[in-house]
Amino acid sequence: MNDDTTPGRALDRTSANPDDDRGTSHDNLTQRGKARRRALTCMAWAGTGVVWSLSGGVPRTLGIVGDAWGATSDEHALTFVQISDSHIGFNKQPNPTPEKTLQEAVDKIKSLPRPPAFMLHTGDVSHLSRPVEFDTAEQIVRGAALDVHYIPGEHDVLIDDGQPFFERFSKGTGGKGWYSFDQNGVHFVALVNVLNLKSGGLGSLGAEQLAWLERDLRGKTGSTPVVVFTHIPLWSLYPEWGWGTDDSAQALGYLKRFGSVTVLNGHIHQVLQKVEGNVSFHSAMSTAFPIAAPGVGPGPGPMKVPEDRLHAVLGVRTVNFVPGRTELALVDSPLGA
């Protein structure tokens, strides 16, 4: 297997002009008929981190990172961070050294004014599932001195159906990778949707995992805040590029009775958001390289950007949950901010 081997779809294609305004235009997506429901983009392209606060299903921005952190900080809040798509082992443009930008992301997390409770990594830790790639990523992430909860991306399960990943990063799951945990009154659910990819690279949860999810949620009251994290989006963001999960409707059916559900994913290397009822969906930036907006360019491959813009399209996410409030406040912070 060489460095050009990728799962599902070829990931070495580059977009057209990266400065094309279509990359962040919601109106353009609507005109092209690509947004099936309302999608909102945060200001990742502008190089500023933005907090999204959800209240009554309506998203609103609280400001840029510095101001928003102060507005959402609370001594009783649960704060955690999300990183995604480290792609350690990738060695091409626009970022032939993703280990360096992963280290920058970890340094950014360490500089937060209040240590987060833990970290979520939403997949594609590696680029080709090689042990040395896992070793490098694990060593860098360990520098954050946080508990880390991992789920795999499709790049992490290229060998033996992901068993090397599960043995290292998903201990205690019986080699299946999905699990849940509770913290500060919030129920967290890790779902694996990168095995047995469907036509076009669509994610799949499978009957066994869906049955587990139903059992896992059964004992939770509807007032319990739920955070689901997975790699491929659980909403049909852009099925033409494999940006969706073919059996997600069943999973979302189990979640609809809860008053507050936040779904975090990676895979698409950019910040996109959708709110549907009490469920909000949030895609995250990568720490390695950007991908073009849905439908822009020839496909979902690494997008070349000028070197001085790279740090504006890579980043980390901080999430705040304050007991007694249904909304979660999200801070998406580019590495260059």
C-alpha positions in Angstrom: 0.0 0.0 0.0 1.5 3.4 -1.0 0.7 6.9 0.3 -1.8 7.4 -2.5 -4.1 4.6 -1.3 -7.2 5.9 0.4 -10.5 4.4 1.5 -13.8 5.1 -0.1 -12.8 8.0 -2.3 -9.6 9.3 -3.6 -8.5 12.0 -1.2 -5.6 13.6 -3.2 -7.8 15.7 -5.5 -7.5 19.5 -5.1 -10.2 22.1 -5.5 -10.4 25.0 -7.9 -9.5 28.5 -6.7 -9.5 28.3 -2.9 -10.4 32.0 -2.7 -13.6 31.4 -4.6 -16.4 33.0 -2.5 -18.6 30.0 -3.2 -16.6 28.1 -0.6 -18.6 29.7 2.3 -21.8 30.9 0.6 -25.0 29.5 2.0 -26.9 31.2 -0.8 -24.8 29.4 -3.4 -25.4 26.0 -1.8 -29.2 26.7 -1.9 -29.1 27.8 -5.5 -27.2 24.6 -6.4 -29.8 22.5 -4.6 -27.2 20.9 -2.4 -28.5 22.0 1.0 -31.4 19.7 1.8 -32.0 21.6 5.0 -30.7 24.8 6.4 -26.9 24.8 6.7 -24.9 27.5 8.3 -21.2 28.1 8.1 -19.1 29.6 10.9 -16.4 32.1 10.1 -13.5 29.6 9.9 -12.5 31.1 6.6 -12.1 34.6 8.1 -9.6 33.3 10.6 -11.7 33.9 13.7 -13.2 31.5 16.1 -16.9 31.9 16.6 -19.2 30.6 19.5 -22.5 29.2 18.4 -25.1 29.1 21.2 -28.3 27.1 20.5 -31.5 28.3 22.2 -34.9 27.0 21.3 -33.4 25.4 18.2 -32.2 28.8 16.9 -28.5 29.3 16.5 -27.0 32.6 17.4 -23.4 33.8 17.5 -22.0 35.1 20.8 -18.9 36.7 19.3 -15.3 35.8 18.6 -13.2 33.5 20.6 -11.7 35.8 23.2 -15.0 37.6 24.0 -17.1 34.5 23.8 -15.0 32.5 26.2 -15.6 35.1 28.9 -19.3 35.2 28.1 -19.7 31.4 28.4 -17.3 30.7 31.2 -18.9 29.4 34.4 -17.2 27.7 37.3 -19.9 25.0 37.2 -19.7 24.5 33.4 -18.5 21.3 31.8 -15.9 22.3 29.2 -14.3 19.9 26.7 -12.5 20.1 23.5 -12.8 18.4 20.1 -10.0 17.8 17.6 -10.4 15.9 14.4 -8.7 14.6 11.3 -5.0 14.7 12.3 -4.0 12.5 9.3 -0.6 11.8 10.7 1.3 10.3 7.8 -0.1 12.6 5.1 2.9 14.1 3.3 1.6 16.3 0.5 0.4 19.8 -0.1 -1.0 21.8 1.5 0.5 20.4 4.7 3.3 17.8 4.4 3.9 17.9 8.1 0.5 17.4 9.9 2.3 16.3 13.0 3.5 20.0 13.5 0.0 21.4 13.2 -1.4 18.7 15.5 1.2 19.8 18.0 0.1 23.4 17.5 -3.5 22.4 18.2 -2.4 20.7 21.4 -0.4 23.8 22.4 -3.5 25.9 21.8 -5.6 23.6 24.0 -2.9 23.8 26.8 -3.1 27.6 26.6 -6.8 27.8 27.4 -7.5 29.9 30.5 -9.3 26.9 32.2 -8.2 23.3 31.6 -10.9 21.3 29.7 -12.4 18.2 31.4 -11.3 16.0 28.5 -10.8 15.8 24.8 -12.7 14.1 22.0 -10.9 13.0 18.8 -13.4 12.5 16.0 -11.4 10.3 13.8 -8.7 10.0 11.1 -6.0 10.0 13.7 -3.8 8.5 11.0 -3.6 8.6 7.3 -2.9 5.0 6.4 -3.5 3.1 9.7 0.3 2.5 10.2 1.5 1.8 13.8 4.1 4.6 13.5 1.3 7.1 12.6 -0.7 6.0 15.6 2.4 6.2 17.8 3.2 9.8 16.7 -0.4 11.0 17.1 -0.8 9.4 20.5 2.4 10.9 21.8 1.5 14.4 20.6 -2.1 14.2 21.9 -0.8 12.9 25.3 1.0 16.2 25.7 -2.4 17.9 26.4 -2.5 16.0 29.7 -6.2 15.3 29.3 -8.3 12.2 29.2 -9.0 11.5 25.5 -12.0 9.7 24.0 -11.4 8.5 20.4 -13.5 7.2 17.6 -12.0 6.1 14.2 -12.2 7.6 10.8 -12.1 5.6 7.6 -8.3 6.2 7.4 -7.9 4.5 10.8 -9.5 1.2 9.8 -7.6 0.2 6.7 -5.9 -2.8 8.4 -7.8 -5.8 9.8 -11.1 -4.0 10.0 -9.7 -1.4 12.4 -8.5 -3.9 15.1 -5.1 -2.2 15.5 -7.0 1.1 16.2 -9.6 -0.4 18.5 -6.9 -2.3 20.5 -5.0 0.9 21.1 -7.7 3.6 21.3 -11.0 1.8 22.1 -10.0 -0.6 24.9 -13.0 -2.1 26.7 -15.3 -2.0 23.7 -14.9 -5.6 22.7 -13.1 -4.6 19.6 -16.2 -2.8 18.2 -15.3 0.8 19.0 -18.6 2.2 20.1 -19.2 3.2 23.8 -20.8 5.7 26.1 -20.0 7.6 29.3 -21.5 10.2 31.6 -20.0 13.3 32.9 -21.5 16.3 34.8 -25.0 15.1 33.9 -24.3 14.8 30.2 -24.5 11.5 28.4 -21.8 11.1 25.7 -22.2 8.5 23.0 -19.4 7.4 20.6 -20.6 5.9 17.4 -18.5 4.2 14.7 -19.8 4.7 11.1 -16.6 4.1 9.0 -16.8 0.3 8.7 -18.5 -1.3 5.7 -18.8 2.0 3.9 -21.7 2.1 1.4 -21.8 3.2 -2.2 -20.1 6.5 -2.7 -18.4 6.3 0.7 -21.5 6.8 2.8 -21.1 5.9 6.4 -23.0 3.0 8.1 -23.8 2.2 11.7 -25.1 -1.3 11.2 -27.9 -3.3 12.9 -25.8 -4.4 15.9 -24.6 -0.9 16.8 -28.1 0.5 16.4 -29.5 -2.1 18.7 -26.8 -1.2 21.2 -27.7 2.5 20.9 -31.4 1.9 21.6 -30.5 -0.1 24.8 -27.9 2.5 25.9 -30.4 5.3 25.7 -33.3 3.4 27.2 -32.6 4.3 30.8 -32.0 8.0 30.2 -34.7 10.6 30.8 -35.7 13.0 28.1 -34.1 15.9 30.0 -30.7 14.4 29.9 -28.4 16.4 27.6 -26.9 14.0 25.0 -23.7 14.6 23.0 -23.0 12.1 20.2 -19.6 12.1 18.5 -18.8 10.2 15.3 -16.6 10.7 12.2 -18.9 10.9 9.1 -21.8 13.2 9.5 -25.1 11.8 10.7 -27.0 14.1 8.5 -27.1 14.1 4.7 -24.7 16.9 4.3 -23.6 16.0 0.8 -24.2 12.4 -0.2 -22.6 12.8 -3.6 -19.2 13.0 -1.7 -20.1 10.4 0.8 -20.9 13.0 3.5 -23.7 11.2 5.2 -24.6 8.0 7.0 -27.0 5.7 5.2 -28.8 4.4 8.3 -28.6 7.5 10.5 -32.4 8.1 10.5 -32.9 5.1 12.8 -30.2 6.4 15.2 -31.8 9.9 15.2 -35.2 8.4 15.8 -33.9 7.1 19.2 -32.5 10.5 20.0 -35.5 12.7 19.1 -37.2 12.3 22.6 -34.3 14.1 24.2 -34.6 17.9 24.8 -30.9 18.6 23.9 -28.9 16.6 21.5 -25.6 17.8 20.0 -23.9 15.7 17.3 -20.2 16.4 16.6 -18.4 14.9 13.6 -15.2 15.3 11.6 -14.5 14.0 8.1 -15.3 17.1 6.1 -12.5 19.3 7.5 -14.6 22.5 7.8 -17.2 24.0 10.1 -20.8 23.4 9.0 -23.9 23.4 11.2 -27.5 22.3 11.0 -30.3 22.4 13.5 -33.3 20.1 13.3 -35.7 20.2 16.2 -33.8 19.6 19.4 -30.8 18.1 17.5 -27.9 20.3 16.4 -25.2 19.0 14.1 -21.7 20.4 14.0 -18.8 19.4 11.7 -15.3 20.4 12.8 -12.1 21.7 11.2 -9.2 19.4 10.7 -5.7 19.8 12.2 -4.1 18.7 9.0 -5.6 20.2 5.8 -8.9 21.8 4.5 -11.3 20.3 2.1 -13.5 22.4 -0.3 -17.1 23.3 0.5 -19.7 20.8 -0.6 -20.0 20.7 -4.4 -17.1 23.1 -5.0 -14.3 21.6 -7.0 -13.8 18.2 -8.4 -14.1 16.2 -5.1 -13.5 15.9 -1.4 -9.7 15.9 -1.5 -7.1 18.1 0.3 -7.5 21.6 -0.9 -4.4 23.6 -1.7 -4.3 27.0 0.0 -1.5 29.6 0.2 0.9 28.8 3.0 0.0 32.0 4.9 -3.7 30.9 5.0 -3.3 27.3 6.1 -3.6 28.1 9.8 -6.8 30.0 9.2 -8.5 26.8 8.0 -7.2 24.4 10.7 -8.4 24.5 14.2 -9.8 23.1 17.4 -13.3 23.3 19.1 -14.1 24.1 22.7 -17.6 23.2 24.0 -19.2 24.6 27.2 -22.2 23.0 29.0 -23.7 24.8 32.0 -26.0 22.7 34.2 -29.6 24.0 33.9 -29.2 25.2 30.4 -30.2 23.2 27.3 -27.9 24.9 24.9 -24.2 24.1 24.5 -21.8 26.9 23.4 -19.2 26.0 20.8 -16.0 27.9 20.2 -14.4 27.1 16.9 -10.8 28.4 17.0 -8.5 28.3 14.0 -4.8 27.7 14.8 -4.0 31.2 13.4 -6.5 33.0 15.6 
